[in-house]
Amino acid sequence: MMQLISIQRALKEQLQCYPTKNLVIACSGGVDSLVLLYEVASLVKAKVIKNKITVCYVNHGLSEHAVTWHNFVQQHCHKLSLAFIGKRVHIDKNANQSLEAQARDARYRALYDVAGNKGIVITAHHQDDQIETFFLALKRGSGLKGLSSMSTYGSLQTESGSLALLRPLLTISRQCIEDRAKALSLEWVEDESNLDQQFDRNFLRQTIIPMLAQRWPGIGQSIARTTEHCQDAQQLIDDVASNDLHQCLNQDNELDVKKLLTLSSSRFNYVIRYYLNQHHQLMPSSQVLAQVKKQLSASGDKTPQVKVGNKWFRRFQNKLMLTDDFADLSSWQGIVDIAKLKQAPLLILLPDNVGKLSLSISNSDEAKLPADNITCLFIPDKIEQLSIQFNHNNPTCLPDYRQHSRSLKKIFQELKIAPWQRKRVPLIFEQETLIAALGQFTCQPYTAKCAGTDGIIKLNVHWLASDNSG
């Protein structure tokens, strides 16, 4: 009876905070998620909660029993009159990432497909899971954020979007859940992989934690209190870091290097971590943070960069920017056949998410003022072919806004274009002659003002840049 009271009290306290949300129960058929399923169903039946409920089983394809478990969960949902969805995901056993990490990421992507950004996924994580998570963080040498382990409510960034997660049973022990399952005369599935101690979590569950519990029976409650203390301390640090970050952002929402360097080492580290967390990036090591701070002090003529996860921190002038890991585009080239372009418009897909170009010949006498993102080039009709590329030999050119010619490198500098962005500007050439740097300027001989009208064709170039074009 005590199990019922404690479990249902925990569920009521949490679920009643979200009366209008669609709830998705993640159910594997194990004892934890099956008890969660039945207790939520009882609250629905008693009209304590009125949310729309969906149950989701995720088949990772790692067990020969997965289809049986899928059917098992589906049968229980039918019995309880709850909607059921089964999802199948693919795990690459030859990938560098661990099977545990791959399965977790794939599972949450599948759950997001069901819940979307308006629903909440409920998991059956309990106090014993919290203890295991704490020890795993301790083993990795994590800071307060890692030692805080799992929060009752939180969000997880997936490839598709931010997934809301609710873990209402974190204060309930596994033993309490198993006792409740027996009281309900439930049978549940046992995943054979849970016995494999090559997985760190299973090693803790099967060997280490039982030894600790035998010596110190109250260690579960003690660790639960520790995680709560860590969460409180982390929240305080986040508040300070949020304020510091606000002070360090410029009007373009970029990090101001001079202001960052006024912070103590600890506050600098937490601001960078807080900033990365807002951009859904993994937390860097202390060594990486030290390298970031060191590079910020490099001389002003340098453009230092530090790799952080799958991103790069790059300094330019007094700004620190977080960018993608851009590919080398120097060997890429696109060819435009003018004769073919006169017959039909051309669409060119640019490499590495730079976007795409839409090119067309205009035969009308329309106004010569270009629309947004459209560059109008006035080129001699005798030109047969143009090339689009990112590499160049620093040609001398005369942009439409200048009075005198200058090398392309110097022009990019005076336009204050960051070095890595210069390598991602699509350049249009006719043989060795630069015609335009898209998004920046057109060379004067190819503008409406200078080209004249005889033997001239008007070429419209629309650059549809992607969000992470550089």
N, C-alpha and C positions, 0 to 999 in steps of 0.2 A: 504493500500500500504506500509505503514511504517513497518507493521508486516512482509511482504514478504521480504523487503530489509534487515531488521535486522536478520531474521532467515536464509535467504540464505547466507548473508555475513558470519555469524557464521559458517555455514556448509562448505562453500567454504574454509574459512581460515583453518579449521581443516582437512577436508577430503583431500585436495590437498597436505597435508604433507605425505600422505601414498598412493601414486599413484599405487603401485603394490600389496597392501594387499587385501585379500579377506575380504569383509565387511559383518558382520552379524547384521541385525537390530533386536533388541529385541522389539517385538510388542505385546502388550496385547489387543489392540483394543480400549484403552482409548484415550482421546483427545490428550495427549502429544505424545504418540508413533505413533498415526495415522497421525498427522501433520508431524512428522519426516519422516514417511514412504513416504508420498506424496511429500515432499520437496526433499528428496533424489532421488525419482523417476524422478522428474522434472530435476534434475541436470544430471541424467543419460541420459534422453531423449535429453537434450541440449548438450550432450557430453562434459560437463564441467568435469565430472569424468568418468573414464573408468574401474573402479574396478568391479570385480565380486560381485554381490549383492545377499545375501540370507536373507530371513525374517524368524524369528523363533518365534513361539508362544509356551509358556510353560503352560501346564495345571497342576496346583498344586493339583487338586482333592478336593478343598475346597469349590467350589461353584457348585450348581446344573446347573448353566448357562455356565459352562466351555466349554462344547462341542459346544454350540451355539456361543460362542466367538471365539473358534477355527475356526469354519466355516466362521464366519464374517471376520476374518483376512485373511483367505485363499481366500475368494471371492475378497477382495480388491487387493490382490497380483496378482490374475488372471487378474483383470482389468488393473493393471499396468505392466503386463508381468514380474513380479518378481518371482524368485524361492521361494517356501514356504516349511518350515519343521515344523511339530508339534511335540512337545515332551511331554510325560506324566511322571510326577514324583510322588513319594509317600511321604506323610507327616504323621508322627506318632503323632496323637493328644494326646496320653498319655505320650509322652516323656517329660523329664524334661526341655528340651530346648523350648523356646517360639515358637509359630507358625510362627511369623514374621521371626525369625532367621532361623528356619528350611526351610521355603519357600525360603528365600533368598539363603541359601546354595544350596538347591536342584536346584533352578533356574540357578545359575551360573554353577553348574556341568553339567546341560543339555546344556547350551549355549557353554560350553567348548567342549562338544561332537560334536557340529556343527562347531565351529570355529577352534578347535584344537590349536596348539601352533604357527600357522603361520597366523591366521586370527585375525581380530579385531572386538569385539562386540561393536556396537553403541547403547547407551541407550538414552532415552529422558529426563533424569534428567535435571531440569531447576532451575532457581534462587530460586523459592519458596521451592523446594526440598532441596536446599543448606541451606536455612534458617532453615528449620526443622531439618536437620542434625546437624547444629551448636547448636541449642537449646538442642537436645538430648545429644550431647557431653558435653554441659555445665551442664546439669542435672546430668550426671555421674561423674562430677568433672574431666574431661579429661584435659590433658596438651595441649601443642601447636599442637601436631600431631592430636589429636582428634578435636580440634577447627579449624584446617585447613579444616575440612570437606572433600568434594570431590574435587579431582583434575580433570582437563579437560582430561588428559591422565594418565592412571595408569595401574597397573596390580593387579590381585587378585589370590592368590594361592588356587586352588581347589585340591581335592583328586587325580585328573588325571594329573594336571599340572598347569602352570601359564597362566592365562587368561588375554589377553590384552583388556582394556576397554577404550572407547572414549566417552566422554560426551560433545558434541559440543554445547549444548543449556544452559549451566550453567549461561550464562549472560542474558538469555531471561526469562521474567516473565511468569507465568501461564496465566495471562490475555492476554498477547500478543499472546500466543499460541492459546488460545480459540478464540480470535478475528480472527486469521488466519484460524482456522477451519470453522468458520462461513462464512468467505469470500469465502472459497472453497465449501461451502454448504455441509460440511461433517456431517454425524451422527456418533456417537461413543458410545461405551458401557460404562455403569456405574457399576463398581464393588461395590456391596452393602456393602462389608466389609470396604470400604473407609469411610463409615458413622459411623462405630462402634468406639465410643470414648474410649472403653476399651484399644485400642491400642494407645500407647503414641503418635505416629506420627499423627494419626487422631485427637487426642485431641489438639495437637498443631495447626494442620491445620484448624480445625473447630472452635476452641474457642480462643486460646491464641494469635496466630499471627494476626487474624483479629482485635482484640482489640488493639494490639500494632500498627498495620498499621493505624487504625483510629486516634490514638493519634499522631503517628509520621509517616506520609505518606512515608517518605524516608528511613524507617528503612531497607527495603530490600537491597537497594544499600549500605547502611552503613555496614550491616552485610557482604555483598559480599566483600567490601573493607577490613573488618577485617579478613575474611578468607584468603584473598590474603596476608595480612601482616603476618598472622600466617604461611602461606606456605613459605614465604620468610625467616622468622626467623627459621622455622624448617629445611629448606635447609641448612642454615648456621650452625645450630647445627649438622646436619647430616654430613656436611663436616668435622667439628671438630671431631665428634665421629668416622668417618671413619679413620681419621689420627691416633687417639688414639688407635683404634682397631688394626690397622696395626702394631703399636709399641708394642702392648700387645700380639700378636700372636707369638708362638714359631715356630720352623722349621717344626713341625708336624701339624701346623694350629690349635693348642690348645691354650687356654688362659693361659698366664703366671701370676700366682697369685701375685708374688712379684711386677711385673710391674703394675698390676691392683691396688694394694694397694698404689701406689705412686700418684694415681689420686685423685683430690678433690672429695667430695661426689657427686657433680652435674655431673662431667665428668665421674665418675664411673657409675652412674645410666644411663647416656646416652649411654655409651659404651655397657653396658649389654643390654639395650633396642635395640640398633642398631644391636647387634649380634643376638639377638632373632628374630628381624625382618628379618634378612638375612636368618634365618632358618624357616621362615614362622610361627612363634609362636605368640600367643596373648601377648599383653604388660602386664607385671606384675605390681602390685600395688607398691606404695612407701614402704609399710610395707614389702613386699616380697623382694624388693631390699635391704632394710636395713638388713634383715635377711641373705641374701646372703653375704653381706659385712662382717657382724659379724662372720659368720661361716668361712670365709676365714682366720680370725685371730686366729682360734682355734689352739691348740698345734699341733706340727708336727706329733705326733703319732696317731692323730685322722683322720678319713675320713668323714668329715661332708658332709651332703647333704641337699638340699632344693628343695621342689617340686615347679615347675614353670609351671602352666597350666597342660598339660598332659605329661610333661617331668620332668627330675630331673637335677639340677646342682649338680655335685659331685666333691669334691676335692680329689686329690691323689697326694702326693708329692708336687710339685710346680705347678701343672696343675689343671685348672678348666674345667671340661668336661660336655657337655650337652648330656644326655642319655635318652633312653626311660624309661617308667615306667615298669620295668621288673617284671615278675611273679615269685613266689617262685617255684623252680623246685625240691626241696628237696625230694618230695615223688614220683617223676617220675622214672620209671625204664623200660628199654627194655631188653628182653631176646633173646639171640642168641643160637639157637639149632645147634650145629656143624654138626650133622648128616644130617639135612635138608640143611644146607649151602653147604655141599659137593655135594648135588644134583642140587642146583640152587642158584644163587646170591640172596642177600637179600637187600631190601631197607627199612630203618627205618626213619620215619618222627619224628624229634626231636620237643619238645614243644616250645611254645613262640617264634617262628621265629628264633630259634637257627640254623635251617637248616635241612639237612637230611644226613644220612650215607648210603653209598653204600658198602656192604661187599661181598667179594668173596674169594674162595679158589683158589690159584694158583698151577697148577700142572706142570708148565713148568720150565725149567732151565734158565729162563730169568735173566738178570742182577739184582743184589740185591739192586741197588741204586733206591730209591723210586722216583716216579714222584711228581710234585707239588701237595700238599694237600693230598697225599696218604701216609698213614702209613702202613709199612709192619711189621707184627708181626709173629714171629716164635714160635709157641706154640706146646706143646706136643700133639701127636695124641690122647692120652688117655683122654684129656679134653673133656667133653661132652657138657658143657654149659658155656656161658659167659654172663655177665650182663653189660649193659650200663646205667650209672646213673650220677647224679651231686652231690649227697650227699656222704659223706664219714666220717670215724671215725679217720681221721688223721693218716693213715697208714705210717709206715716207709718203704721207698723204695730207690732204687738205680738207678737214671736216667742214660741214656746212656752217658751223658756228664760229670758225676761226678766220683770221685774216691772213695767216701765214701757215705754210706747211710745217709738219713736224713728224718725227718718227712715231709709229703706232704705240710703242712702249711708253714714250713720254706722254702721249695723249691719254692712254689708260691711267697713267699716274695723275695727270691733272684733273681727270674726271673722278678721281678718288675711288677707283674700282679696286677691290681687294685682289691680291695676286691670284688666288685660286678661282675667283670669279672671271678674271681675264681669260683664263684657259677654257671657259665655258660660254664665251660669247660667239655666236655663229657669225662667221666672216664670209662675205660674198666677194669672190675674185673673178676677174676675167684675165685668164693666164696669170701673170705676176702683178696685175694691177688691182688694188683694193677698191671695191665699189662701195661697200657699206659694212659697218659693224652693227648688226641688228640690235635694236634696243638702245643704241648709243648715238650713232651719227651716220649720215650719208656723206660720202665724199662729194665736194662741190660740183665737179663736172657732171654728176649724175642726178643733180637736183633740177626741179622744174625751172628754177631761175636761171640756171647756167646752160642747160642742155640745148635750148632752142627747140624748134619744131620739125625741121626738115630731117627726114631719115631717122626719126626717133620713135621708139615704142615705149609705152608705159608698162612697167612691171610692178604689180602689187604683191608684196610679200607680207603675209600675216603669220607672225610668230605666236603660236599657242604654247606658251611656256608652262611647264608643270609647277606645282607648289614647291618642289625641292630641286628646281633646275640649277640652283647654285647661288 
